């Protein structure tokens, strides 16, 4: 992703995926919140968390690549898309604090595990 057009196309597709992820996870979370003692629903919820963590791990390269893009291309992408501009502005600010892409991938893969204590608390 080196051009503003490619960056915005990628983010448009990513947004669709995250909308589907949010709807799916909300559906499963609502099902569990009705009855925390239902083991089948708890299993479905656990599977969903693992699937989402896997997907986010596989897609973490997108954020890393966007952070590595030069500022001119980011500025062009920001001005070309109103929908993606705030996200891209955030990524531009985060450039100096970015971790190595492999570290980002590992953290994304562990997100389900790292959220475990909070989920148990609920």
FENUR-V196542 format. One line per field, one symbol per residue. psi: psi as a letter, one per 30 degrees, with the letter a starting at -180 (. if undefined). Layout:
psi=???
This chain:
psi=jfleeeeeeeeeeeeeeeeeeeeeeeeeeeeefejffjeeeeeeeeeeeeeeeeeeeffffeeeeeffkleeeeeeeeffjeefeeeeeeeeefefgklkeeeeeeeeegeeeffeeeeee.
